[in-house]
Amino acid sequence: MNERLRALPSGSHVTVTHPAGRHNLVVGIPKHLKVTVDGSAGYFIGGLCDGPEITVQGFVGWSVGENLMSGCVKVQGNASECVGASAHGGTVVIEGDASARVGISLKGGTVAVAGDVGHMSGFMAQAGTILVGGDAGAFLGDSLYEAVIYVAGKVRSLGSDARIEDLTQADVHAVSQLVKITGFDHISAEDVVRVASAKELYNFDALKGTQY
Amino acid sequence: MCGIVGFSCRTDRYLHALGELFVPMLDALATRGPDSAGIALYSNRVPGPGWKYSLRAPRSGRPWADVAAALGKATDKAVELQQRGPDALVITEMGVDELRGVLVEVEPSATIFGFGRAMEVFKSVGSARAVCDTYEVGTRPGYQVVGHTRMATESAVTIAHSHPFCPSADLALVHNGSFSNYATIRRELEDEGVCCETDNDSEVAARFVSVEMSAGATLEEALRAVLKRFDGFFTLLVATEREFAIVRDSFACKPMVVAETADYVAVGSEFVALAELPGIDDACVFEPAPEEVYSWTTSL
C-alpha cells in the first residue's frame, strides 16, 4: 500500500479504510498527499514522511510520525508511546492523550498533545517544540538539549537537567500560533510552563567528583 | 516478545460469543509468540463444594476414562470427566491437595494446569490458532478470558512452561517480558514452602501473587507488591474469578492497549488484537501508564 501511495501524483486525496491496527501504514511518503486513515492504526504510522497531511480517525500505536521530515500527522484519538520520535520537521498532533516518551530525541519537529503525556516525555530532545495541553508525567525533559517543552497542566516531575524557565513574549507568540494551528482552545498561551535544558550536562565537570 | 490478550464481559451481551471473539484476538498476536499458546477461560461456575480441574494428558497415553475411574475408586468421590483435545476437565468435590495426592498414586503424569470454580485452562506448544482449534476455544461461551502467545526467552519451550500460570483457585497470570531477580524470589518462596513446578520466571510471579492473596491481599495489593519486589521488564495480565487486572513496570517497555465499552473490557499487546471486536470504533482506547494497577471487577 505504501508503494502505491508513493506512486500517486502530488496533491492526491486518499482514504485508507479498515486499517485494523496494522503497523507501518503511510510510511515513507516523500510528497504532499492528503491521507485519511479511517480507524485505528498500529506502530510507526506516518513515519519517515516528507510532506503528506495525514489524519487518523482513531487510536495509534507506538512511534506515530517517527522521523517525520515535513507535513502533518493528526490523530483524533489517544496515542501510545514515542509520539513524534526523532522527528526532524513537520507537526504531529494528538487530540487525545499520549503515553510515555512523547518527542523522544526530537530533532526539530513540533509535537502537540491536547491531553496528558506519559513519563520521560522530551527525553534527549535536541531541537523543536513539544506542547502539552494537559499534565505531563514523571521525568519530563530528561537530558534535554535545545528543544523546548510547554505544559498547560501540571508537571509531575522534571528529569535530569530540565528546568522551568520564565516565559518570554516569543514563547507566548509561539504557543499562540500552535494553539491556532491545532485548535487546542483550552490552552492559554500566557499560562503555560516553559521547560528547557539547564545545560549542566553539556560539558564534563571535572570538579564534580570532589563533591562526594 | 510475547503476546497478551484478555476480554472481560461487563454485560451478558457477549457471553455466548466469548470464544468466537477471543480466538481472532489471540491469533492476531501469534507473530509475537509462535512457540506456544495458552488460555484461561472463565465460564459456568460449578456450585461449591465442586471444583473444575484442568488436567494435562497423561504422558503414559492411558485413556482418560480409565484415569477418572481410578480417581473415583481411590477416593469414593464422584468424578465427572470432559475430554478436551488430549487433555481433560475433571469436576469433583475433591480439594486440590487431595486430588494432587491421589494423582500421584493413580496417574502421576496427569498434572494439573489449573483449577477453580469457574476457570478452565488450555495450553500447549504450537501456534495460537492450532491450540485454539485443538481445544475448540472458538465455540466456548464464558464471561472472561485471558490468553498468551509465547516467544520463550528465559526457559524451555514445553507445555509446562507455557502461560498462563494458575497456582491457586481461579487465578491466572500471563506475562510479557522477563524478570531479572526471579531466582532470588523463588528461593524466598521455597523457604516459605512454596515450590515452583518449572524454572520459568513468570511462574514465580504467579506464585508470588498467589501467596500474597492467600495472606489476605486483594489482587490490586498483590500487584503493587509485584511492582515493589520484582525487577525486570513486565506487562502482566492477571485474572481471578471476579477480577481482571493489568500492571506494567516503571519503564513501560512492554506494550499494552486497553479498550473499554459499556459491554466489555478488552486488552491486547497491540491494537491489532482488538481491531475486529464489535463496538471497537466507539470504545475508549488507551495505553495504560507504568507502575499503576488497572483492575476491573465483573458482576457476572
Boltz contact constraints between the chains, C-beta under 6 A:
constraints:
  - contact:
      token1: [A, 20]
      token2: [B, 275]
      max_distance: 6.0
  - contact:
      token1: [A, 21]
      token2: [B, 271]
      max_distance: 6.0
  - contact:
      token1: [A, 21]
      token2: [B, 272]
      max_distance: 6.0
  - contact:
      token1: [A, 21]
      token2: [B, 275]
      max_distance: 6.0
  - contact:
      token1: [A, 40]
      token2: [B, 271]
      max_distance: 6.0
  - contact:
      token1: [A, 42]
      token2: [B, 271]
      max_distance: 6.0
  - contact:
      token1: [A, 42]
      token2: [B, 272]
      max_distance: 6.0
  - contact:
      token1: [A, 59]
      token2: [B, 285]
      max_distance: 6.0
  - contact:
      token1: [A, 61]
      token2: [B, 271]
      max_distance: 6.0
  - contact:
      token1: [A, 78]
      token2: [B, 286]
      max_distance: 6.0
  - contact:
      token1: [A, 80]
      token2: [B, 287]
      max_distance: 6.0
  - contact:
      token1: [A, 99]
      token2: [B, 287]
      max_distance: 6.0
  - contact:
      token1: [A, 100]
      token2: [B, 252]
      max_distance: 6.0
